[in-house]
Amino acid sequence: MNILDDLKLQYRLGGIAMRVIYWNIACFLISLVFFYSYSGGGFSYPTWLALSSDPSIFLFKPWTFLTYAFFHASFLHLLFNMMVLNFASNLFLTFFTQKQYLGLYILGAIFAGVAFALSFYFFNISAPIVGASAAIMAILVAVTTYQPLMGVRLMFFGNVKLWHITAVILVLDLMQFRLDNTGGHVSHLAGAIFGFVYIKLLQNGTDLSKIVSRTLDFFTNLFKKSPTTPFKKVHKNYKKPTEKVTSRIVTKDKTQQQIDEILDKISQSGYDCLTKEEKEFLFKAGK
């Protein structure tokens, strides 16, 4: 088995978490071909992929509230995000389903995108963002909210509580809030808030991920061909029914039997010994 076959097998059997990672890597490779400026040494994403906080842009490109969460600004950006995503995904899928995972990833990205768009009015931020960080924070904070005291073994640190890891990441975001990439940190914190709210609502019986699941099921069934039932040939039976024939045979045998009994009686005792009903029956049978 070559490397390509191995990657295909991992994609097919790895579950939704592995597929989301593959989608992010595929989008990064595509962006290297179409959106990377080798002379400038950076990416230049179009406004129909990156999410802009400028309402004159995002209002006419609403899909960017999701597409931005699959593209990255650099290889290190992608690498760090995928490492955290893999870590958070394994923990999340220990307690929740794959549909809940995908729903949380998508809804977390959209919610964080809306928060970033609102930063245009609160922080006067007018810039585009890309990256899966907000969706990843939603997943990480969600599982931390559900199992904060879970023990996690880290290299060089040993066993720590899950909430310690999440707290460090959140504190680092808060420390850099006003330094650089303010819009990105706004989306990170918004994703974390959504992950917390998602678990609290789920514990109260409301699963927001069903919005995504039902939407995907709707479009899947919409474009799915309905199975055609094979043509069934109906065979007609042209033979005459035998029920009436059988009935006639039975009736004839019974009548003949009664006639024979009457004739036996006549031969033994004469015609005068017959009752009125027997004489009438014999008369009718003789016609």
Secondary structure as GFF3:
##gff-version 3
##sequence-region A 1 287
A	DSSP	alpha_helix	3	13	.	.	.	ID=ss1
A	DSSP	alpha_helix	15	34	.	.	.	ID=ss2
A	DSSP	beta_strand	36	37	.	.	.	ID=ss3
A	DSSP	beta_strand	42	43	.	.	.	ID=ss4
A	DSSP	beta_strand	51	52	.	.	.	ID=ss5
A	DSSP	alpha_helix	55	58	.	.	.	ID=ss6
A	DSSP	alpha_helix	64	67	.	.	.	ID=ss7
A	DSSP	three_ten_helix	68	70	.	.	.	ID=ss8
A	DSSP	alpha_helix	75	95	.	.	.	ID=ss9
A	DSSP	alpha_helix	98	122	.	.	.	ID=ss10
A	DSSP	beta_strand	128	129	.	.	.	ID=ss11
A	DSSP	alpha_helix	133	146	.	.	.	ID=ss12
A	DSSP	beta_strand	151	154	.	.	.	ID=ss13
A	DSSP	beta_strand	158	161	.	.	.	ID=ss14
A	DSSP	alpha_helix	162	175	.	.	.	ID=ss15
A	DSSP	alpha_helix	182	203	.	.	.	ID=ss16
A	DSSP	alpha_helix	209	223	.	.	.	ID=ss17
A	DSSP	alpha_helix	243	269	.	.	.	ID=ss18
A	DSSP	three_ten_helix	271	273	.	.	.	ID=ss19
A	DSSP	alpha_helix	276	285	.	.	.	ID=ss20
###
